[in-house]
Every structure is written in structure tokens, then in C-alpha cells.
């Protein structure tokens, strides 16, 4: 029973990661609509996260005598990881600013495809096209992406409507509507770039964790370097002093939530799950985020809930469970075949703690 409970922890952890990510998109959208600058938001979030993680290197180095040394090579990889992560963060904030949290979580469904391609290229993932488990993972990912496309391309009739009155379309509003459409397209491209950079971020993390498997230390140096990057970018792009002044309002709450919950908690938990289950497993949970975003967007942003959103969410759920089944089946075969011997390869989603431990191990 203990083994089964331990094996399910990455599954539960990734559910929490995706829920926090979707809620963070809604919170930041509300704050940016209230006037919060996306560049100062990135800087304050990274700086606060760095301060929260500052004690970790000292505590871990004192209490863990087996902690590996932080070499210049590992530090350089963390520096690269922070650069990629900062670029992904800025693209994400800008994309949400131009579009909506629903589109943001929908575009994150590109992450499994990007990660899968990068993992195969870097030999982190192997695919056996004759295996039913591999087929289920591939088909589940495709089905999840198709479900996201349904939400984007097909709205359908309104199922639930917010209390805010619908705005009428007049001829003088056509230019404004065209501008909104262009912003939506630009936001989509920025969010697609975020998905690719996030996939690359997963791959780089997997290499770092092989040489230096100390998650909290990695997170501190990652946030420290990201603070430097976002601070330099903010100083160049933000010239108004008013954008740097914080007051106790929704913008400050958004910064605290993004830094402590979506930053420290979510990223650390995501890195721990990646260490246990591999980069492809982590990326497979991205399609589930749109289900949370649709509900949160309706509740807190007053967005209408359309029939297309419900159909797309159902399709995503089917693809999601197909991926989970394929993952569980693959890992059960790995355990039964006794292939858990460490061969020095990098962490792969195919050779980690099973989601559903076999009854033989839990006995």
C-alpha cells in the first residue's frame, strides 16, 4: 500500500501544478487589466521567489553531507535554464495580456508535442510503435490537442452567461474589433513560443537533475538568475516610475500569488515531479489546464461558457486518461520485466516510479 501511495504522488503533484498555473493566468490577467506592467510583474515575482528560497542552499548544505558539489558546469546549465525560463515567462505574460487565460492554457497543449520531439531528439524518450502503451500516449496527446483546438475554433451556443451585459456591435466598433482580433493572433504566437521554450526548459532540467539532483538549490539559483534577467529587461523597457510603485491592491496580491504559489511552490513541485517521472510525463498534464481555465475564467473574469468549451473539455479529458493509462501500463511492464537497473541514462518518463504500483510490490 505504501508503494502505491508513493507512486501516485507525481500524478497528484501534477494535478496541483496545472491547477495553480491556470489560476495564476486568471490572477495575472486581472492584475494586468488593472494596470500592472508585465515586465515589472516578472521582476517582482522572480525577486520575491529568490528571497523565499534564499535559506535553502545554506540549510541543505549543512544538513545533507551527501549533497553533490555545485560545479561551474552545473551552474552554467542553470544559467541557461534561467535564460530560457525568463524568455518563456515574458512570452507567457505578454500572450495573456494580449489574449485570455483560456487561450493561454489552450496553447500550452503544444507543450507535449514539443517536449516529445525534443525528448526523442535528445534520446530522453524511446517510442515503441508496436506497443499499446506507446500508442495510447501518442493518441492521447493528439486527442488532447484536438480538444484544445475545438475550444479555440468552435464556440457554439452559450451554455452559461455571466451577469455582465453583452456589448452591442456598432459600425464605429469595427476598428476596435479588428484590433482585438490582431491582438488575439499576436497573443497566440507569443503563447506558442512560451510552449516551445517551456518544453526546452523541461529538457534542460532533466540534464541538470542528472548531475545535480538537489531541487531546492536549483530553484534558488534559477530564480536568482531570472531576477537579474527580468530586472535588466524591466529597466530597459519600463521608464515610468508609477509602474514600479506597489500598493496594497489586486496588483500586489497578484505578485504575491505569482511569486510564492505559482513561482516557488508550483515550479518546485513541477521540478520534483520531473525528477520522479521525466519531462514527457510532466508535459502530458498541460491539456488538463484548459479545463481549469474555462471554469476559473467564467467565475472570476465573467467569460461566457460555450458549448464548444464543454465539448473540448470532454475530449481533453478522454485524451488525458488515455495518456495516463498508457503511462501506467508502460511502467507496470517495466517493473515486471525488472528493467529498473540504473544504466546511467537520463531521466525518462518511461523509467520512473509507476503511477499505479503493481499488487506484487504493495503486498
Residue pairs with C-beta under 8 A, 6 or more apart in sequence:
1 362
2 362
3 357
3 361
3 362
4 356
4 357
4 361
4 362
6 353
6 357
7 353
7 354
7 355
7 356
7 357
8 355
8 356
9 276
9 353
10 273
10 276
10 277
10 281
10 352
10 353
10 355
11 324
11 355
13 269
13 270
13 272
13 273
14 270
14 273
14 281
14 282
14 285
15 285
15 288
16 266
16 269
17 266
17 269
17 270
17 273
17 282
17 285
18 285
18 286
18 288
18 289
18 292
19 289
19 292
20 261
20 262
20 265
20 266
21 105
21 108
21 262
21 266
21 289
22 101
22 105
22 289
22 290
22 292
22 293
22 296
23 262
23 292
23 296
24 257
24 258
24 261
24 262
24 266
25 96
25 101
25 104
25 105
25 293
26 101
26 293
26 296
26 297
26 300
26 301
27 253
27 254
27 257
27 258
28 36
28 41
28 93
28 96
28 254
28 258
29 96
29 97
29 100
29 101
29 301
30 250
30 254
30 300
30 301
31 41
31 250
31 251
31 253
31 254
31 255
32 38
32 41
32 93
32 96
32 97
34 249
34 250
34 251
35 251
36 251
36 254
36 255
37 234
37 238
37 243
38 90
38 93
38 94
38 97
39 90
39 230
39 233
39 234
39 237
39 238
40 234
40 238
40 243
40 244
41 93
41 254
41 255
41 258
42 86
42 89
42 90
42 93
42 230
42 233
42 234
43 227
43 230
43 231
43 233
43 234
44 246
44 255
44 259
45 255
45 258
45 259
45 262
45 263
46 86
46 89
46 223
46 226
46 227
46 230
46 231
46 259
46 263
47 227
47 231
47 259
48 255
48 256
48 259
48 260
48 263
49 219
49 223
49 227
49 259
49 260
49 263
49 264
49 267
50 220
50 223
50 224
50 226
50 227
52 259
52 260
52 264
53 216
53 219
53 220
53 223
53 264
54 220
56 216
56 217
56 219
56 220
57 216
57 217
57 220
57 221
60 67
60 214
60 216
60 217
61 67
64 214
67 214
67 217
68 211
68 212
68 213
68 214
70 212
70 217
70 221
71 211
71 212
73 211
74 208
74 211
74 212
75 221
77 204
77 207
77 208
77 211
78 208
78 218
78 221
78 222
78 225
79 225
80 204
81 201
81 204
81 205
81 208
81 218
81 222
82 221
82 222
82 223
82 224
82 225
82 226
82 229
83 225
83 229
84 197
84 200
84 201
84 204
85 197
85 201
85 222
85 226
86 225
86 226
86 229
86 230
86 233
87 197
88 193
88 194
88 197
88 198
88 201
89 226
89 230
90 230
90 233
91 190
91 191
91 193
91 194
91 197
92 104
92 190
92 191
92 194
94 187
94 190
95 103
95 104
95 107
95 187
95 188
95 189
95 190
95 191
95 193
95 194
96 104
96 187
96 191
97 187
98 183
98 184
98 186
98 187
98 190
99 183
99 184
99 187
99 188
99 191
100 187
100 297
100 301
100 303
101 293
101 296
101 297
101 301
102 151
102 290
102 293
102 294
102 297
102 303
102 309
103 152
103 184
103 187
103 188
103 191
104 191
104 293
105 286
105 289
105 290
105 292
105 293
106 148
106 149
106 151
106 152
106 290
106 293
107 148
107 188
107 191
107 192
107 194
107 195
108 191
108 194
108 195
108 198
108 286
108 287
108 289
108 290
109 144
109 145
109 147
109 148
109 195
109 286
109 287
109 290
109 316
110 145
110 192
110 195
110 196
111 195
111 198
111 199
111 283
111 286
112 141
112 144
112 145
112 280
112 283
112 284
112 286
112 287
113 141
113 145
114 195
114 196
114 198
114 199
114 200
114 283
115 199
115 202
115 203
115 279
115 280
115 282
115 283
116 125
116 141
116 280
116 283
118 124
118 199
118 200
118 202
118 203
119 125
119 203
119 279
119 280
119 348
119 349
120 126
120 127
122 203
122 346
123 345
123 346
124 203
124 206
124 278
124 279
124 280
124 346
124 347
124 348
125 278
125 279
125 280
125 348
125 349
125 350
126 348
126 350
127 134
127 138
128 134
129 135
131 330
132 326
132 329
133 326
133 327
133 329
133 330
133 333
134 326
134 330
135 326
136 322
136 323
136 325
136 326
136 329
137 284
137 322
137 323
137 326
137 327
137 330
139 319
139 322
140 284
140 318
140 319
140 320
140 321
140 322
140 323
140 324
140 325
140 326
141 284
141 287
141 319
141 323
142 319
143 315
143 316
143 318
143 319
143 322
144 287
144 315
144 316
144 319
144 320
144 323
145 287
145 319
146 315
146 319
147 287
147 290
147 311
147 312
147 313
147 314
147 315
147 316
147 317
147 318
147 319
148 287
148 290
148 312
148 316
149 312
150 308
150 311
150 312
150 315
151 290
151 294
151 308
151 309
151 312
151 313
153 308
154 308
154 311
154 312
155 306
155 307
155 308
155 309
156 306
156 307
156 308
156 311
157 306
157 307
158 304
158 305
158 306
158 307
159 305
159 306
159 307
159 309
159 310
160 298
160 304
160 305
161 304
161 305
162 298
162 302
162 303
162 304
163 302
164 302
169 177
198 283
199 279
199 283
202 274
202 279
202 282
202 283
203 279
205 218
205 271
205 274
205 279
206 274
206 278
206 279
206 346
206 347
207 346
208 218
209 215
209 218
209 271
209 274
209 275
209 347
210 346
210 347
212 218
213 275
215 268
215 271
215 272
215 275
216 268
218 271
219 264
219 267
219 268
219 271
222 267
223 263
223 264
238 244
246 252
246 255
270 282
273 281
273 282
274 281
274 282
274 347
275 347
276 352
276 353
277 349
277 352
277 353
278 347
278 348
278 349
278 350
278 351
278 352
279 347
279 349
280 348
280 349
281 327
281 349
281 352
282 349
284 320
284 323
284 324
284 327
284 349
285 320
287 316
287 319
287 320
288 316
288 317
288 320
290 312
290 313
290 316
291 313
291 316
291 317
294 303
294 305
294 309
294 313
297 303
298 304
298 305
324 355
327 349
327 355
328 354
328 355
328 356
330 350
331 350
331 352
331 353
331 354
331 355
331 356
332 354
332 356
332 358
334 340
334 350
334 351
334 354
335 354
335 357
335 358
335 361
336 358
339 351
340 351
345 351
